[in-house]
Amino acid sequence: MFDLGRSFLASVERRPTAIAVADGKLHKTYETWFNDIQSVARALEGFGLRKGDRLLVVMQNRWQMATLHWACQFSGIIVTPVNWRSTAQDLEFFIADTAARVIAYDESASEAVRTSPAAQSLVHITAGLAENQGGHEFESLLGHQGETVIRAAPDDVSLMLYTSGTSGKPKGVPRMHRAERTAALAHVAQNLYRHDECTLGVMPLYHTMGVRSLLSMALVDGKFVCIPKFDPQATLEAIEKEQVSNLYLVPTLYHMLIEHPDFSPERVRSVDKLGYAGAPMSAGLIARVEEAFNPSLFVNHYGSSEIYTFTIDQNASRKPGSSGRAALNQRIRVVRNGAETPDEEVAIGEEGEIIADMNGDEAFQGYWQRPDADRKALRNGWYFTSDTGYFDAEGDLFVTGRVDDLIITGGENVSPAEIEDVLSLHPQVEEVVVVGLPDERWGNIITAFIKPRTSIEEKELDRHCIERELTRFKRPRRYVFVNEIPKSPVGKILRRVLREQGDSSTNSQ
């Protein structure tokens, strides 16, 4: 089986003059980009990185980040991209957890890097900074000749993504070349991509959706159009200019795009195929998106960083709310909540925990240095997703929520525990519970139910979150002040009751 480096090289040999990547006015062919990627791969080795080492990348979607990703695929270095909105405190954790010795970042993360003591001790690669902060400017890594770097094998680790957990500490998800390549091939097949496809690279490259878009385009000699940060106007302009043929977005971005005053079906007529993942899409939004784009294919994709694809529905509007059926490389079951084995399947229509077969070709092998997380999630050859759902009478899967109440907002996984820990430190907060409430734009909005000791304003709580360096997308968008937090007779917090209260108060406004 090919590793990813050889996969890219095959595209270079097939269509060397095809445009591989676009970023604003910059366009690079496969042949030109390959030369850049090789130069960067040699530079990374010059910084002392070797096969199996981790490169920490904190950038928005730009061609430099995509180049670093591919350079690592040739060198066998494990590319480790993290959220560009990470705080200095976040970086301290990532650096300690990965033992990274080199960090690559752009302006979006420069302040966090500058104020992180651990980051200051690393070799720096910078891209597009307004002011030079030292280190190696990305452009200085280009234009160097030397041997062709191609050191990775299919069973080597390609990248490590981080996913949130109920403990509040992110978990590293190492993924091998063979799993990444298989996932990208399945993505091509399930989304019916052809040679010369053009996709919008707006889903972040620290997210499995962004990585899949990047890899799948290379497999079909396609074009990856970088959008550093989602902006509806810039996105519409890029779709028109680059003649984007497919979109793979979270529902939030579709909502923002079609609601923008400058949107019109004529501006996006080049788009023929749509896909979404990361969060459910409401029936109303599905209908509006389908009317706006009139696609030949509209795919609902349900998966995770650990095992890329669980289920696929290639006709999303057929049965709104359904996640379809098991994908090409997977088997899915629904078992009793709290089940210890994969054999405790529930009846049709009964809600339980969704589990996936670890023998699937897209599966990871276990979390990075987290045996506790492995024990919780990996049992008897199956991955216990912590998602809840059920099969209907026709065999379609419906995902209903999270066993551990992880909130998915705008395609990002957010741990309530982390936010609760921050808010609980405010002296006027007696109790706090954070839940996600349904929202058409964001999928879920982070809502904090507060039992205050004395009267307190929302602005004060938001200021407290900022001072505690809670990442922006994790801060509550709504606060609800209550006299009591509902609990069961044994003291268990009844989050379901809070969600119902929040829904009813929203609907009554």
C-alpha positions as CSV (number, residue, x, y, z in Angstrom):
1,M,0.0,0.0,0.0
2,F,1.2,3.6,-0.7
3,D,2.1,5.9,2.1
4,L,0.8,9.5,1.7
5,G,4.1,10.8,0.3
6,R,4.1,8.3,-2.6
7,S,0.4,9.1,-3.1
8,F,1.2,12.8,-3.7
9,L,4.2,11.9,-5.9
10,A,1.8,9.8,-8.1
11,S,-0.3,12.9,-8.6
12,V,2.8,14.9,-9.5
13,E,3.8,12.3,-12.1
14,R,0.2,12.1,-13.5
15,R,-0.5,15.8,-13.9
16,P,2.5,17.9,-13.1
17,T,1.0,21.1,-14.5
18,A,-2.4,20.8,-12.9
19,I,-3.1,23.5,-10.2
20,A,-2.7,21.8,-6.8
21,V,-3.2,24.6,-4.3
22,A,-4.5,28.2,-4.4
23,D,-4.2,30.8,-1.7
24,G,-5.5,34.3,-2.8
25,K,-3.4,35.3,-5.8
26,L,-0.9,32.4,-5.3
27,H,-1.4,29.3,-7.5
28,K,1.0,26.3,-7.5
29,T,1.1,23.3,-9.8
30,Y,1.7,19.9,-8.5
31,E,5.3,19.9,-9.8
32,T,6.1,23.4,-8.3
33,W,4.4,22.5,-5.0
34,F,6.3,19.2,-4.8
35,N,9.6,21.1,-5.1
36,D,8.5,23.4,-2.3
37,I,7.3,20.5,-0.1
38,Q,10.6,18.7,-0.6
39,S,12.6,21.8,0.3
40,V,10.6,22.2,3.5
41,A,11.0,18.5,4.3
42,R,14.7,18.8,4.1
43,A,14.6,22.0,6.2
44,L,12.6,20.2,9.0
45,E,15.3,17.5,9.1
46,G,17.9,20.3,9.2
47,F,16.2,21.5,12.4
48,G,16.9,18.1,13.9
49,L,13.4,16.5,13.4
50,R,13.5,12.8,12.5
51,K,10.9,10.2,11.6
52,G,8.4,9.8,14.4
53,D,9.1,13.2,15.9
54,R,6.2,15.7,16.3
55,L,5.9,19.0,14.6
56,L,3.4,21.3,16.3
57,V,1.6,23.6,13.9
58,V,-0.7,26.5,15.0
59,M,-1.9,28.2,11.8
60,Q,-5.0,29.2,10.0
61,N,-5.6,27.5,6.6
62,R,-2.9,28.8,4.4
63,W,-0.7,27.3,1.8
64,Q,2.2,27.2,4.2
65,M,0.3,25.0,6.6
66,A,-0.7,22.7,3.8
67,T,2.9,22.5,2.7
68,L,4.1,21.6,6.2
69,H,1.5,18.9,6.3
70,W,2.7,17.3,3.1
71,A,6.4,17.8,4.0
72,C,5.8,15.7,7.1
73,Q,4.2,13.0,5.0
74,F,7.4,12.6,3.0
75,S,9.7,12.8,6.0
76,G,7.8,10.6,8.4
77,I,7.5,13.4,10.9
78,I,4.2,13.4,12.7
79,V,2.4,16.6,11.9
80,T,0.5,17.8,14.9
81,P,-1.9,20.7,14.1
82,V,-3.8,22.4,16.9
83,N,-6.4,25.1,17.0
84,W,-5.1,28.5,16.0
85,R,-7.3,30.0,18.8
86,S,-5.3,28.1,21.4
87,T,-4.2,30.1,24.4
88,A,-0.7,30.2,25.9
89,Q,-2.1,27.8,28.6
90,D,-3.3,25.4,25.8
91,L,0.1,25.5,24.1
92,E,1.8,24.6,27.4
93,F,-0.2,21.4,27.5
94,F,0.3,20.5,23.8
95,I,4.0,21.0,24.0
96,A,4.4,18.9,27.1
97,D,2.1,16.2,25.7
98,T,3.8,15.9,22.4
99,A,7.4,16.7,23.4
100,A,7.6,18.9,20.3
101,R,10.8,20.6,19.6
102,V,9.7,22.7,16.7
103,I,6.6,24.9,16.4
104,A,5.2,26.5,13.2
105,Y,2.7,29.4,13.6
106,D,1.3,32.5,12.0
107,E,-0.1,35.8,13.2
108,S,-3.3,34.2,14.6
109,A,-1.2,32.4,17.3
110,S,1.7,34.8,17.7
111,E,0.4,36.2,21.0
112,A,-0.1,32.8,22.5
113,V,3.3,31.6,21.4
114,R,4.9,34.8,22.7
115,T,3.4,34.4,26.2
116,S,4.0,30.6,26.4
117,P,7.3,29.8,28.2
118,A,7.4,26.3,26.7
119,A,6.9,27.7,23.2
120,Q,9.7,30.1,23.6
121,S,12.1,27.2,24.2
122,L,11.3,25.7,20.8
123,V,12.6,26.2,17.3
124,H,10.2,28.6,15.6
125,I,8.9,28.6,12.0
126,T,6.8,31.6,11.2
127,A,4.5,32.6,8.4
128,G,3.0,36.0,7.6
129,L,3.8,37.7,10.8
130,A,3.4,41.5,10.9
131,E,6.6,41.8,12.9
132,N,9.5,39.4,13.0
133,Q,9.5,37.5,16.3
134,G,12.7,35.7,15.5
135,G,13.0,32.1,14.3
136,H,12.8,31.0,10.7
137,E,10.5,32.7,8.3
138,F,8.7,30.1,6.2
139,E,10.0,31.6,2.9
140,S,13.6,30.8,4.0
141,L,12.7,27.1,3.9
142,L,12.0,27.2,0.2
143,G,14.2,26.9,-2.9
144,H,16.8,24.5,-1.5
145,Q,17.9,21.5,-3.6
146,G,18.9,18.1,-2.3
147,E,18.0,14.4,-2.2
148,T,14.3,13.4,-2.5
149,V,12.9,12.9,1.0
150,I,10.6,9.9,1.1
151,R,11.0,8.1,4.4
152,A,7.5,7.2,5.5
153,A,5.9,3.7,5.3
154,P,2.2,2.8,5.4
155,D,2.4,1.7,9.1
156,D,4.1,4.9,10.2
157,V,2.1,7.6,12.0
158,S,1.0,10.4,9.6
159,L,-0.5,13.0,12.0
160,M,-1.9,13.5,15.4
161,L,-5.1,15.3,15.9
162,Y,-6.4,16.4,19.3
163,T,-10.0,15.8,20.4
164,S,-11.8,17.0,23.5
165,G,-12.9,14.8,26.3
166,T,-15.0,15.0,29.4
167,S,-12.0,15.5,31.6
168,G,-11.4,18.8,29.8
169,K,-7.9,17.7,28.7
170,P,-7.6,17.1,24.9
171,K,-6.6,13.6,23.8
172,G,-4.1,13.0,21.1
173,V,-5.3,10.8,18.2
174,P,-2.3,9.4,16.2
175,R,-3.3,8.1,12.8
176,M,-1.2,6.0,10.5
177,H,-0.5,6.6,6.8
178,R,-2.6,3.6,5.8
179,A,-5.6,4.8,7.8
180,E,-5.4,8.3,6.5
181,R,-5.0,7.2,2.9
182,T,-7.9,4.8,3.2
183,A,-10.1,7.4,4.7
184,A,-9.2,9.8,1.9
185,L,-10.0,7.2,-0.7
186,A,-13.3,6.4,0.9
187,H,-14.0,10.2,1.0
188,V,-13.4,10.4,-2.7
189,A,-15.7,7.4,-3.4
190,Q,-18.5,8.4,-1.0
191,N,-18.6,12.0,-2.3
192,L,-18.2,10.9,-6.0
193,Y,-15.1,13.1,-6.6
194,R,-13.6,13.0,-10.1
195,H,-10.2,14.1,-11.5
196,D,-9.8,17.9,-11.4
197,E,-12.2,18.5,-8.6
198,C,-11.8,21.8,-6.7
199,T,-12.6,22.0,-3.0
200,L,-12.8,24.9,-0.6
201,G,-10.2,24.4,2.1
202,V,-12.0,26.3,4.8
203,M,-12.5,23.6,7.4
204,P,-9.4,23.9,9.6
205,L,-6.4,21.7,9.0
206,Y,-6.4,20.8,12.7
207,H,-9.8,19.2,12.1
208,T,-10.3,15.8,10.5
209,M,-12.7,17.4,7.9
210,G,-10.0,19.8,6.8
211,V,-7.4,17.1,6.6
212,R,-9.7,14.9,4.5
213,S,-10.4,17.7,2.1
214,L,-6.7,18.3,1.6
215,L,-5.8,14.6,1.1
216,S,-8.7,13.8,-1.1
217,M,-7.9,16.5,-3.6
218,A,-4.3,15.3,-4.0
219,L,-5.6,11.7,-4.7
220,V,-7.7,13.0,-7.7
221,D,-5.2,15.6,-8.9
222,G,-7.6,18.3,-7.7
223,K,-7.2,21.8,-6.4
224,F,-7.3,22.8,-2.7
225,V,-8.4,26.4,-2.2
226,C,-7.1,27.9,1.1
227,I,-9.4,30.0,3.1
228,P,-7.5,31.1,6.3
229,K,-10.6,31.9,8.3
230,F,-14.2,31.6,7.2
231,D,-15.7,34.8,6.0
232,P,-18.9,34.6,3.9
233,Q,-17.9,37.3,1.5
234,A,-14.3,36.0,1.0
235,T,-15.8,32.5,0.6
236,L,-18.2,33.5,-2.1
237,E,-15.4,35.3,-3.9
238,A,-13.2,32.2,-3.8
239,I,-16.0,30.0,-5.0
240,E,-16.5,32.2,-8.0
241,K,-12.9,32.9,-8.8
242,E,-11.6,29.3,-8.4
243,Q,-14.8,27.6,-9.8
244,V,-15.1,25.4,-6.7
245,S,-16.9,22.2,-7.5
246,N,-17.6,20.7,-4.1
247,L,-18.1,21.9,-0.5
248,Y,-17.5,19.9,2.7
249,L,-18.5,22.1,5.6
250,V,-20.2,22.0,9.0
251,P,-23.8,23.1,9.0
252,T,-22.9,26.5,10.7
253,L,-20.9,27.6,7.7
254,Y,-23.7,26.7,5.3
255,H,-26.1,28.8,7.4
256,M,-23.7,31.8,7.4
257,L,-23.1,31.5,3.7
258,I,-26.6,31.3,2.4
259,E,-27.8,34.0,4.9
260,H,-25.2,36.5,3.7
261,P,-26.7,39.4,1.8
262,D,-24.4,38.9,-1.1
263,F,-25.2,35.3,-1.6
264,S,-27.0,34.2,-4.8
265,P,-27.3,30.8,-6.5
266,E,-25.6,32.3,-9.5
267,R,-22.4,33.0,-7.5
268,V,-22.1,29.3,-6.5
269,R,-23.3,27.6,-9.7
270,S,-19.9,25.9,-10.1
271,V,-20.6,23.9,-6.9
272,D,-22.1,20.5,-7.9
273,K,-21.6,18.4,-4.7
274,L,-22.2,19.2,-1.1
275,G,-21.2,17.4,2.1
276,Y,-21.6,18.2,5.7
277,A,-20.4,16.7,9.0
278,G,-19.4,17.7,12.5
279,A,-23.0,18.4,13.7
280,P,-26.6,17.6,12.8
281,M,-28.3,19.8,10.2
282,S,-31.9,20.8,10.8
283,A,-34.6,19.9,8.3
284,G,-35.2,23.6,7.6
285,L,-31.6,24.3,6.9
286,I,-31.2,21.2,4.7
287,A,-34.1,22.5,2.6
288,R,-32.7,26.0,2.3
289,V,-29.2,24.7,1.4
290,E,-30.6,22.3,-1.2
291,E,-32.7,25.1,-2.8
292,A,-29.7,27.5,-2.8
293,F,-27.2,25.1,-4.4
294,N,-29.4,22.5,-6.3
295,P,-26.5,20.0,-6.0
296,S,-26.3,16.7,-7.8
297,L,-25.2,15.1,-4.5
298,F,-25.8,16.1,-0.9
299,V,-23.9,13.9,1.6
300,N,-24.5,13.7,5.4
301,H,-21.3,12.3,6.9
302,Y,-21.1,11.1,10.5
303,G,-17.7,10.2,11.9
304,S,-14.9,11.2,14.3
305,S,-11.2,11.9,14.5
306,E,-10.6,8.3,15.8
307,I,-12.4,6.5,13.0
308,Y,-13.0,8.9,10.2
309,T,-16.3,7.6,8.8
310,F,-19.0,5.8,10.7
311,T,-22.0,6.3,8.4
312,I,-22.9,8.0,5.2
313,D,-26.2,9.2,3.6
314,Q,-25.7,10.4,0.0
315,N,-29.2,11.9,0.0
316,A,-29.3,14.1,3.1
317,S,-32.7,15.5,2.4
318,R,-34.3,12.1,2.0
319,K,-34.7,11.6,5.7
320,P,-33.7,14.7,7.7
321,G,-32.1,13.7,11.0
322,S,-30.8,10.4,9.7
323,S,-27.1,9.7,9.5
324,G,-27.6,6.9,7.0
325,R,-25.9,3.6,7.1
326,A,-22.4,2.2,7.7
327,A,-19.7,3.6,5.4
328,L,-17.4,1.6,3.1
329,N,-14.9,0.7,5.7
330,Q,-17.1,0.3,8.8
331,R,-19.6,-1.7,10.8
332,I,-21.9,0.0,13.3
333,R,-23.9,-1.2,16.3
334,V,-26.0,0.4,19.0
335,V,-25.6,-1.2,22.4
336,R,-27.1,-0.6,25.8
337,N,-25.9,2.5,27.5
338,G,-23.2,1.4,30.0
339,A,-22.6,-1.8,28.1
340,E,-19.2,-3.4,28.7
341,T,-19.2,-5.6,25.6
342,P,-20.2,-5.0,21.9
343,D,-22.7,-7.9,22.1
344,E,-25.3,-6.0,24.2
345,E,-27.2,-4.6,21.2
346,V,-30.5,-2.9,21.7
347,A,-33.7,-3.3,19.7
348,I,-34.7,-1.4,16.6
349,G,-35.9,2.1,17.7
350,E,-34.3,1.8,21.1
351,E,-31.7,4.4,22.0
352,G,-28.2,3.3,23.1
353,E,-24.5,4.0,22.6
354,I,-23.1,3.9,19.1
355,I,-20.0,1.7,18.6
356,A,-17.8,1.1,15.6
357,D,-15.6,-1.9,14.5
358,M,-11.9,-1.2,15.2
359,N,-11.0,-3.6,12.4
360,G,-12.2,-1.0,9.9
361,D,-9.4,0.3,7.7
362,E,-9.8,3.9,8.8
363,A,-9.5,3.2,12.6
364,F,-6.8,4.6,14.8
365,Q,-4.8,2.3,17.1
366,G,-5.4,4.1,20.5
367,Y,-4.9,7.5,22.1
368,W,-1.5,9.1,22.6
369,Q,-0.2,8.2,26.1
370,R,-3.7,7.9,27.5
371,P,-4.3,4.3,28.6
372,D,-7.2,5.6,30.7
373,A,-9.0,6.8,27.6
374,D,-8.2,3.6,25.8
375,R,-9.8,1.5,28.6
376,K,-12.9,3.7,28.4
377,A,-13.3,3.7,24.6
378,L,-11.7,0.5,23.2
379,R,-13.3,-2.8,24.2
380,N,-13.3,-6.2,22.5
381,G,-12.2,-4.8,19.2
382,W,-14.9,-2.0,19.1
383,Y,-14.7,1.7,19.6
384,F,-17.3,3.1,22.0
385,T,-18.1,6.5,20.6
386,S,-19.9,8.0,23.6
387,D,-22.6,9.1,21.1
388,T,-26.1,8.0,21.6
389,G,-28.5,7.0,18.9
390,Y,-30.8,4.4,17.4
391,F,-31.6,2.5,14.2
392,D,-35.0,3.0,12.7
393,A,-37.1,0.2,11.1
394,E,-35.4,0.8,7.7
395,G,-31.9,0.4,9.1
396,D,-30.9,4.1,9.1
397,L,-29.0,5.5,12.1
398,F,-30.2,8.5,14.0
399,V,-27.6,10.2,16.3
400,T,-29.3,11.8,19.4
401,G,-26.6,13.1,21.6
402,R,-23.6,12.4,23.7
403,V,-23.2,9.9,26.5
404,D,-20.7,12.3,28.2
405,D,-22.5,15.5,27.2
406,L,-19.8,16.8,25.0
407,I,-21.1,19.9,23.1
408,I,-20.6,20.2,19.4
409,T,-20.9,23.8,18.4
410,G,-19.9,25.1,15.0
411,G,-18.3,21.8,14.3
412,E,-16.0,22.1,17.3
413,N,-16.1,19.6,20.2
414,V,-16.3,21.4,23.6
415,S,-16.1,19.8,27.0
416,P,-18.7,21.2,29.5
417,A,-16.4,20.2,32.3
418,E,-13.6,22.6,31.2
419,I,-16.0,25.6,31.1
420,E,-17.7,24.6,34.4
421,D,-14.2,24.5,36.0
422,V,-13.5,28.0,34.9
423,L,-16.9,29.5,35.9
424,S,-16.9,27.7,39.2
425,L,-13.8,29.7,40.2
426,H,-15.7,33.0,40.2
427,P,-16.5,33.9,43.8
428,Q,-20.2,34.7,43.0
429,V,-20.9,31.4,41.3
430,E,-22.3,28.8,43.7
431,E,-23.0,26.1,41.1
432,V,-22.7,26.0,37.3
433,V,-23.7,23.4,34.7
434,V,-23.0,23.9,31.0
435,V,-25.0,22.3,28.3
436,G,-25.6,22.7,24.6
437,L,-28.9,24.0,23.4
438,P,-30.1,23.4,19.8
439,D,-29.3,26.3,17.4
440,E,-29.8,26.3,13.7
441,R,-26.7,28.3,13.0
442,W,-24.2,26.7,15.4
443,G,-25.7,23.2,15.9
444,N,-25.6,23.9,19.6
445,I,-24.9,27.0,21.6
446,I,-22.9,26.8,24.8
447,T,-25.3,27.7,27.6
448,A,-24.2,28.1,31.2
449,F,-26.9,27.6,33.9
450,I,-25.7,29.6,36.9
451,K,-26.8,29.4,40.5
452,P,-25.3,32.7,41.8
453,R,-24.4,33.5,45.4
454,T,-25.4,37.1,44.8
455,S,-26.6,39.0,41.7
456,I,-24.1,39.0,38.9
457,E,-24.1,40.2,35.3
458,E,-23.3,38.2,32.2
459,K,-20.6,40.7,31.2
460,E,-18.8,40.0,34.5
461,L,-18.9,36.2,33.8
462,D,-17.6,36.7,30.3
463,R,-14.8,38.9,31.6
464,H,-13.9,36.2,34.0
465,C,-13.7,33.6,31.2
466,I,-11.4,35.9,29.2
467,E,-9.1,36.4,32.2
468,R,-8.9,32.7,32.8
469,E,-7.8,32.3,29.1
470,L,-10.8,30.2,28.1
471,T,-10.6,29.9,24.3
472,R,-13.1,32.1,22.6
473,F,-15.3,29.4,21.0
474,K,-15.6,27.7,24.3
475,R,-17.1,30.7,26.1
476,P,-20.9,30.6,26.8
477,R,-23.0,32.4,24.3
478,R,-25.9,32.4,26.8
479,Y,-26.3,32.5,30.6
480,V,-29.4,31.3,32.4
481,F,-29.6,32.2,36.1
482,V,-31.5,29.7,38.2
483,N,-32.4,29.2,41.9
484,E,-31.5,25.6,42.0
485,I,-29.6,23.1,39.8
486,P,-31.9,20.1,39.3
487,K,-30.4,16.8,40.7
488,S,-31.5,13.3,41.1
489,P,-32.1,11.8,44.6
490,V,-28.5,10.6,44.6
491,G,-27.2,14.0,43.7
492,K,-26.6,13.5,40.0
493,I,-27.1,16.6,37.9
494,L,-30.0,16.3,35.6
495,R,-28.7,18.0,32.4
496,R,-31.7,16.8,30.5
497,V,-34.0,18.9,32.7
498,L,-31.8,22.0,32.1
499,R,-31.9,21.4,28.3
500,E,-35.7,21.3,28.5
501,Q,-35.8,24.4,30.5
502,G,-33.5,26.2,28.1
503,D,-35.5,25.0,25.1
504,S,-38.8,26.2,26.6
505,S,-37.4,29.6,27.6
506,T,-36.0,30.1,24.1
507,N,-39.2,29.1,22.4
508,S,-41.3,31.4,24.6
509,Q,-39.2,34.5,23.7
